[in-house]
Amino acid sequence: MALYSYRAIDDHGKTHKGLQDAANQVDLEQRLKRSGLDLIDAKMDSGATGFGRNKIKRTELITFFFNLEQLSSAGVPLLESLADLRDTMNDQHFREIIANLIESIEGGKKLSEAMKLHPDAFDKIFISLTHAGETSGRLSEVFQHITESLKWQDEMSSQTKTILLLPAIVGTVVVGVTFFLMIYLVPQLVSFIKSMGQEIPIQTRILIATSSFFVNYWYVLLALPIALPIAGKLVLVYSAEMRFKFDRFKLDMWVIGPILRKIILARFANTFALMYGSGITILDCIASSRDVVNNLAVAKSLEDVTHEIENGKNLTQSFQHTGMFPPLVIRMLKVGEATGSLDKALLNVSYFYDRDVKSSIKKVQVMIEPAMTIVLGSLLGWVMLSVLSPIYDLIGKVKF
């Protein structure tokens, strides 16, 4: 199947433009005939080369589900809503997917069944929620919940990138200044120090050795920041045990670890609440949440929770026994179980951690500047002390 961009005319002489999935132009013409349109011309859409190339961007999914929610609330039939979205989406690959959704639904499938055919666009959670909405007749509400969840995920993703970006920027600045001092400035000062003929202090000898290493092996130092992440990535890809240990280490990292833990728990609580509120069973909610947390250590704890529940323990006890989830989560789970409002209780957890993450990121941002000042100041102080010490010794030996 290929996606065609076409122009056609109806019985009243009105021209229509759009996209349609078809095997070839003859098939396209027949499909348009069934819709009461006569083909004028068509060309294969440049983005229609197959599936699985790139995962659909979150912003495109937000637009998709938001428009579905608005159109379905206004009473527009699902097929007409999808056709409008197919013609207005910017991403060509996504337009092709929507065209195939239309074809699958016309062939007798439900929307959730059609979405299963496109895992590069719709994950298991969206499919489960859509199926729950179809079963309960609350599809419009489900679309609204998915849209809100996607917007929240987009914001949390932005915050995650922020806390990782700041240390990277600071590290780059420090490395750049270090290279400038060791490769350009220090060698010029070293020749001056050696020309004085004085005994060189230990800190100055260390500085000279460090500068010499930078000058002779600068290419190694530049290659390490590139080679090490690539090697680490390969190790994590091929070793599940190392990936588990690394995910656990990320949760325990100084400063960044607690923030990442809160982001993961907020994502889990939000997803769990969204699915539970849509009528999905607790075990299915936990199973789907394992894919959302994107951390093997937390996912293993959720798997343990599933086994605990299957063995007869209640939800609160199961989460408490893992040792992964903080008292706030356990307390809200207990309240949710007691009141029958588990989804609302978990949304409160998500809200609290979301606010706490924003506050923590602001604190980290405030800490970055003085930390950078201290590091650079210490580096410059070491260089100046190493350079000036021989000069002071020489001046001390001068007799007036």
N, C-alpha and C positions, 0 to 999 in steps of 0.2 A: 504494500500500500504506500501511496505517496500523497502528499498534501498539495493541492492545486489552488492557485489564486485565479479566480475566474471573474468574468463579466457576463451577465445574462440578462434577458429581458422577459417580463411577464406578459400576460394576456392583455394588459392595459397599456403596453408600450413603455413601462417604467424600467429603467436600467437598475440592476442590482449587482453589487460587488461583494465578494466574500471568499472564504476558504472552504474547501471540501476535500475530504479524504476519498481517494479512488484508486483503482488498480491502474487505470490509464484514462486517456481523454474520452474514449468511447464509453467506458464505465461512468466517467464523470457526467457526460451528457445524459445518460440514462437516469442517473441519480437526480439530476436537476429537473428532468422531465417529470419525475414522480412528484417533485415539489412545485410543479406548474411553471417552470422556468425553461427558456430556450437558451442554450449556450451561444455566446457571441465569440469569445476567445478565452484561452486559459494558458497558464504556464505553471510549471512545477515550482513550488515555493522553495527558495534556496535553503531553508532550514530543515527541510524534510528529508533527512538522510538516515534516520533510524533513531532508536532509543538508547538510553543508558550512557549518553555521552557526558552530560553534566547534570548535577543535581539542581533542581529548580530553586531559584533564590527565594529567600523568605519573603522579601517585599512583593514578589509576584504572587505568592500564595496568599498573602494578606489581601491583596487586591482581588484575587479570585474569590475567596470565601466572603469577603465583605460585600462584593457585588451579588453573589448568590443569596446572601442573607437579605439584602435590600430588595432584590427582585422577587424572591419567594415570599417575603412579607407583603409585597404589593400584589401578590396573586398571579405573577407571571409564571407560566408553565416551565418546568425544569429544562426541557429541551430548547425552548426559546431563550431562556436565560443563558444556557451554555453556548448557544449559537452566537448571541451577542458578545459574550466574553471571548469566544474564538476569534471574532473579527476585530476586537479592540485590544487584545493583549500585545505587548511589545515584544516579548520573547517568542521567537519563531518556533523553538522546540516545544514550548508550553502550548502554543497554538495548535501544534500537531497533536499533542496529547489530548487537548480538549476536543479536537475533531474526532479522535478515536473514542473518547468518552461518549460523544453523541452517537457514533456508529454502534457502540456496544449497547447503549440503552435502547436504541431503535431495534436492535436485535433481540431484545427481551431481558437484558440484564438490568439489575438495580444499579444505582449510582455507586454504592459501596463495592459491589462486585466489579464494576468497570474500573474503579480506582485501584483495585488490587493488581491490575495488569500494568500499573505504572509506579513501581516502587521508587523510581528516581524522583518522583514528584510528591507522592503521598505516602507518609509513613503509616505504620500499623495503628498508631493512636488515632489519626484522622479517619482511617477506614473504620475502626471500631466505633468511634463516635458517630460517624455518618450512618452506620448500620443501626446503632441504637436509636438515632433520630428517625430513621425510616420505620423502625418497628413501633416506636411510640407515637409517631405522627407529629413529632416536634422538630422537624428538620430545620426549620428557620431558626429556632433557638440554638440548636447545635451549631449551625453556621456562625451564629453570633459568638458563642463560647469559643469556637476555634479561632475566630478572628481576634478576639481579645487575648487568647493564649498566645497566638503568634506575635502580636504586638508586644506582649510582655516578654516573650522569649528574645525578641529582637533587642529590647532594651537591656535585658540581662546579658546577652551576648556582647553588646557594646561595652557594658561595665567590665566584663571579663577581659576584653581586649585592652581596656584602659589600664587595669592594674598590671597587665603584662607589658604594656607599651612603655610605661614610665621607667621601670628599671632598665629596659632595653635602651632607651634614649640616654639615660644617665650613664650607663655602661659605655655606650658609644662615645660620648663626650670625654669620659675619663681615658678611654683607650686612645682616642685621637690626641689628647694633650700629652699622654705618656710617650707616644711615638714621636711627637714633635720634640719633646725634651731630650729623649734618649738618642734620637738619630741626628738631630740638627743642632740643638743648643749645647748639650753636654760635650760632644766631641770638640767643639771650638774652645770650651773652657778647659778641657783636659790638657790640650797642648800648652795653654798658658800656665797651668799648675805644674806640669812637668818641667817647664823651662825655668822655674824658680829654684830647682835643685834641692828642695827641702824634702824631708821625710814625709811621705803621704800618710795621713791618718787612715784608720780602718774604715770609717764611713765613706771616705773619698775613694778608697780602693774598691769598696763594694759598688759605689756608683759607677766607677770606670768599667768594672767587669760587667755590670748590668747594661751599660750603654754599648759596650763592645758586642755583647750577645745580641742586642737589638740590631746593631749595624750588620753583623755577619749572618744573622738568621731571621731577618725581617719577614722573609717569604713564608717561613714556617709559622711565625706568629700570626701572620695574616690568614694562612690556610687553616689553622686550628679552629677558629670560630665557624668555619664552613664545614670542615671535615668531621668535627666532633658531633654536631647535630645530625648530620647524615648517617654517621655510624650508629649513633644512639637510636635514630629512627628505625634503622634496619634491625637492630637488636630487639626493639620493642615489637616490630612487625612479626618477627619469626619466633619470639619467645613470649608465651602467655604469662609465664612465671615472672619474668622481668617487667612486663607491662603491668602486672598486678602490683609488684613492689614499687614501681615508679608512681602509679596512681595513688598508692598509700603514702608515699613520700610527699607527693604534692599537697596532700591534706595536712601534713605536719610541718610544712615549710614555714620558716619564720616570716611574719607579717602577711605574706601572700596566702599561706595555707588556710588560716581561719576564714579569710574572705572567700576563697574558692569553695570551702566546705559549706558556707552559708549560701552561696550561689547554687550549688548542687542541691542542697536541701530545699531551697525555695523552688527550684525547678521541679523537684520530685513532688513537693506538696501541691503545687499548682496543677500539675498533670493528674495526680491522684484525685484531687478534688473535682477537676473538670470531668473526668471519666466516671467517677462515682456518682456525681450529680446527674449524669446522663443515663443512669440506670445500669451501668456495667458492674459486674460482680467484683468483690474485693480482690480475689485471687487474680482475675484478669487485669485489674487496675495495677496491681503490684508487678505482674509480668510485663505489662507495657511500660511501666515506669523504669524498669531496668534498662531499657534501651535509651531512655531520655537522660539519665544521670551522667552518661558518658564517663564513667569512672568504674573500673573493675572492682575496686575495694567496696564501694557503696553497692554496686550491683550484686556482689557476693553476699553482702548483708541482707539485701532484699530477697535473695534466693533462700537464705537461711530463714527469713521471716515466713516465706511460703511453706517451707517444711514444718515449721513450728505450728502454723495454723492448720495444716493438713493433719498434724498429730493431735489436734484437739485444743490447743491453747488459744486464748482470745487475742485480738489484734494488739492490744497494748502490751501484754506480756511478751508476745513474739518480737515486737520491735525493741522492747527493753532488754531482752536477753542478748541481742547482737552486740551491744556496747558501742555501736556506731552513731546512734541518734541521741542528740542532747536532750536534757530534761524538758525543754520547751516543747519539742515535738511529742515526747511521751505524754506530757501533761495534756496537750491539746487532743491527742488521740483518745486519751481516757475520757475527756470531756465530751468529745464527739460520739464515742460509743455510748456513754451514759444518756445523752440527750437525743440521740438519733440524728444528729446534724454533723456527721463526719466531714462532709464536704465543706461546710462553713468553717468548722474548726481548722481544717487544713488550709483554707484560704487565709485565715488569720495568721497562720504560721508563715505562709508565703509573703503576706503583706509585711510582717515584722522583719523577716530576713531581708526582704527587698529594701526596706528603709534602712536597715542596719548596714547593708552592703554599700549603699550610697554614702552613708556617713563615714564608713571605714575608708572608702576610696578617697574622699575629701581629705581625711586625716593623712593618708599616705602621700597625697599630692602636696600637702603642707610640709611633710617631712623630707620630701625629695630634695628641695632646694638647699636647706642647711646641710643635709648629708653630702650632697655634691660639693658644697663649699668646704666641708671638713676634709673630704678625700683629696680634693685638688690642693687645698692649703697644706695638707700634710706632705703631699708629693713635692710641691714647690719648696716647702721648708726643708725637706731632706736634701734637695738639690742645692739650695743656697747654703745650708750648713756644711755640706761636703765641699763646696767650692771655697767658702770663706774661711774654713778652718785652717788650711795651709797659709792663707794670706795673714791671718791673725798671728800664727806661729812665727812667720817671717818678721812681722812688725815687732813682735815681742823680743826678738833677738837683736834688733837694731839698738845700738848704744848712742845716746845723745850726749 
